[in-house]
Amino acid sequence: MADIEAHITGTVWKIECKIGDTIEEGDTVVILESMKMEMPVEAEDEGVVKEILCEEGQAVNEGDTLVVLE
């Protein structure tokens, strides 16, 4: 399993995947908003989305797990 983590502190602006989606390396899974800028969070591994641990509008910290792949 692989965790996709927030690379910055910000707010979850949009979730670009759903449970069961097949994700390739480099796919955008979540878009974070920080200081009025949208920052895509990309998968570093490939896999299938097992869990989504965030919600749109939620504040997250750098290093928080957003999506779990299997």
GROMACS elastic network, one bead per residue, 0.5 to 0.9 nm:
[ bonds ]
;  ai    aj funct       b0    kb
    1    47     6  0.80611   500
    1    50     6  0.88863   500
    1    68     6  0.69591   500
    1    69     6  0.54524   500
    2    44     6  0.86079   500
    2    45     6  0.69916   500
    2    46     6  0.84467   500
    2    47     6  0.79608   500
    2    67     6  0.84812   500
    2    68     6  0.58299   500
    2    69     6  0.50345   500
    2    70     6  0.63687   500
    3    43     6  0.87523   500
    3    45     6  0.88966   500
    3    65     6  0.60822   500
    3    66     6  0.74188   500
    3    67     6  0.59759   500
    3    69     6  0.62415   500
    3    70     6  0.88892   500
    4    29     6  0.85212   500
    4    41     6  0.79527   500
    4    42     6  0.77940   500
    4    43     6  0.62256   500
    4    44     6  0.74561   500
    4    45     6  0.85905   500
    4    63     6  0.89097   500
    4    64     6  0.84625   500
    4    65     6  0.57434   500
    4    66     6  0.57706   500
    4    67     6  0.51437   500
    4    68     6  0.62019   500
    4    69     6  0.77237   500
    5     8     6  0.89931   500
    5    41     6  0.78640   500
    5    43     6  0.89338   500
    5    62     6  0.74768   500
    5    63     6  0.52897   500
    5    64     6  0.53047   500
    5    66     6  0.54006   500
    5    67     6  0.71383   500
    5    68     6  0.89305   500
    6     9     6  0.71071   500
    6    10     6  0.85079   500
    6    30     6  0.88593   500
    6    32     6  0.81161   500
    6    41     6  0.67870   500
    6    60     6  0.72652   500
    6    61     6  0.67873   500
    6    62     6  0.50833   500
    6    63     6  0.51707   500
    6    64     6  0.54643   500
    6    65     6  0.64574   500
    6    66     6  0.65264   500
    7    41     6  0.72799   500
    7    61     6  0.82239   500
    7    62     6  0.51367   500
    7    63     6  0.61476   500
    7    64     6  0.82974   500
    8    32     6  0.80809   500
    8    34     6  0.78239   500
    8    39     6  0.85115   500
    8    60     6  0.81854   500
    8    61     6  0.65138   500
    8    63     6  0.75354   500
    9    32     6  0.83743   500
    9    33     6  0.86917   500
    9    34     6  0.69937   500
    9    59     6  0.76763   500
    9    60     6  0.56880   500
    9    63     6  0.83337   500
    9    64     6  0.88274   500
   10    13     6  0.88377   500
   10    32     6  0.60213   500
   10    33     6  0.55403   500
   10    35     6  0.79406   500
   10    58     6  0.85001   500
   10    59     6  0.57488   500
   10    60     6  0.55687   500
   10    61     6  0.65264   500
   10    62     6  0.79880   500
   11    31     6  0.86308   500
   11    32     6  0.54542   500
   11    33     6  0.51750   500
   11    34     6  0.65426   500
   11    56     6  0.77439   500
   11    57     6  0.58762   500
   11    58     6  0.55164   500
   11    60     6  0.59149   500
   11    61     6  0.86415   500
   12    15     6  0.73440   500
   12    30     6  0.71357   500
   12    31     6  0.62254   500
   12    33     6  0.63346   500
   12    54     6  0.74435   500
   12    55     6  0.67043   500
   12    57     6  0.52111   500
   12    58     6  0.54134   500
   12    59     6  0.63893   500
   12    60     6  0.71315   500
   13    30     6  0.76804   500
   13    31     6  0.55404   500
   13    32     6  0.51526   500
   13    33     6  0.56620   500
   13    38     6  0.77590   500
   13    55     6  0.87206   500
   13    56     6  0.55202   500
   13    57     6  0.59512   500
   13    58     6  0.81347   500
   14    29     6  0.87393   500
   14    30     6  0.58471   500
   14    31     6  0.51380   500
   14    32     6  0.70452   500
   14    33     6  0.88328   500
   14    55     6  0.83187   500
   14    56     6  0.56347   500
   14    57     6  0.80765   500
   15    18     6  0.78794   500
   15    28     6  0.89462   500
   15    29     6  0.62379   500
   15    31     6  0.63895   500
   15    32     6  0.88465   500
   15    52     6  0.88557   500
   15    54     6  0.84330   500
   15    55     6  0.75426   500
   15    56     6  0.65994   500
   16    28     6  0.66854   500
   16    30     6  0.53227   500
   16    31     6  0.73960   500
   17    20     6  0.86572   500
   17    21     6  0.64538   500
   17    22     6  0.88861   500
   17    23     6  0.83900   500
   17    28     6  0.82555   500
   17    29     6  0.54599   500
   17    30     6  0.74107   500
   17    49     6  0.77263   500
   17    52     6  0.85576   500
   18    21     6  0.57494   500
   18    29     6  0.88111   500
   18    49     6  0.67839   500
   18    50     6  0.87596   500
   18    51     6  0.84224   500
   18    52     6  0.74521   500
   19    22     6  0.88944   500
   19    48     6  0.76976   500
   19    50     6  0.56520   500
   19    51     6  0.61968   500
   19    52     6  0.70244   500
   20    48     6  0.57466   500
   20    49     6  0.51276   500
   20    50     6  0.64318   500
   20    51     6  0.87579   500
   21    47     6  0.83979   500
   21    48     6  0.55340   500
   21    49     6  0.54393   500
   21    50     6  0.85151   500
   22    46     6  0.75664   500
   22    47     6  0.58004   500
   22    49     6  0.65318   500
   22    69     6  0.89085   500
   23    26     6  0.84384   500
   23    27     6  0.63405   500
   23    28     6  0.87241   500
   23    29     6  0.81586   500
   23    43     6  0.73672   500
   23    45     6  0.79929   500
   23    46     6  0.52748   500
   23    47     6  0.53328   500
   23    48     6  0.58758   500
   23    49     6  0.71073   500
   23    69     6  0.81931   500
   24    27     6  0.56216   500
   24    43     6  0.70230   500
   24    44     6  0.82822   500
   24    45     6  0.66890   500
   24    47     6  0.67182   500
   24    48     6  0.88371   500
   25    28     6  0.89289   500
   25    42     6  0.75205   500
   25    43     6  0.51997   500
   25    44     6  0.51463   500
   25    47     6  0.84657   500
   26    41     6  0.88849   500
   26    42     6  0.51942   500
   26    43     6  0.51410   500
   26    44     6  0.61286   500
   26    45     6  0.77264   500
   26    46     6  0.84366   500
   27    41     6  0.83055   500
   27    42     6  0.52417   500
   27    43     6  0.55328   500
   27    44     6  0.83286   500
   27    46     6  0.87023   500
   28    31     6  0.74204   500
   28    40     6  0.59642   500
   28    41     6  0.55657   500
   28    43     6  0.64660   500
   29    40     6  0.75557   500
   29    41     6  0.60062   500
   29    42     6  0.58477   500
   29    43     6  0.67465   500
   29    66     6  0.88788   500
   29    67     6  0.77989   500
   30    39     6  0.85860   500
   30    40     6  0.60646   500
   30    41     6  0.52443   500
   30    42     6  0.73541   500
   30    66     6  0.78732   500
   30    67     6  0.84673   500
   31    38     6  0.63661   500
   31    39     6  0.55907   500
   31    41     6  0.58457   500
   31    42     6  0.88124   500
   32    37     6  0.81734   500
   32    38     6  0.56891   500
   32    39     6  0.50895   500
   32    40     6  0.61837   500
   32    41     6  0.71619   500
   32    60     6  0.87726   500
   33    36     6  0.62162   500
   33    37     6  0.54639   500
   33    39     6  0.60737   500
   33    40     6  0.87076   500
   34    37     6  0.53443   500
   34    38     6  0.66051   500
   34    39     6  0.74040   500
   35    38     6  0.85095   500
   43    46     6  0.69635   500
   45    69     6  0.83260   500
   46    69     6  0.76269   500
   46    70     6  0.84803   500
   47    50     6  0.88285   500
   47    69     6  0.53338   500
   47    70     6  0.53824   500
   48    68     6  0.84110   500
   48    69     6  0.52161   500
   48    70     6  0.53743   500
   49    52     6  0.74665   500
   49    67     6  0.70508   500
   49    68     6  0.60514   500
   49    70     6  0.65615   500
   50    67     6  0.76924   500
   50    68     6  0.55548   500
   50    69     6  0.52733   500
   50    70     6  0.60583   500
   51    66     6  0.84710   500
   51    67     6  0.57636   500
   51    68     6  0.50517   500
   51    69     6  0.71125   500
   52    55     6  0.80000   500
   52    65     6  0.87927   500
   52    66     6  0.60972   500
   52    68     6  0.64676   500
   53    65     6  0.68087   500
   53    67     6  0.57675   500
   53    68     6  0.77542   500
   54    57     6  0.87926   500
   54    58     6  0.66508   500
   54    59     6  0.87994   500
   54    60     6  0.82018   500
   54    65     6  0.82384   500
   54    66     6  0.55417   500
   54    67     6  0.76167   500
   55    58     6  0.54953   500
   55    59     6  0.88822   500
   55    66     6  0.89232   500
   56    59     6  0.87921   500
   60    63     6  0.85062   500
   60    64     6  0.64118   500
   60    65     6  0.89217   500
   60    66     6  0.85689   500
   61    64     6  0.56111   500
   62    65     6  0.88989   500
   63    66     6  0.89183   500
   65    68     6  0.74569   500
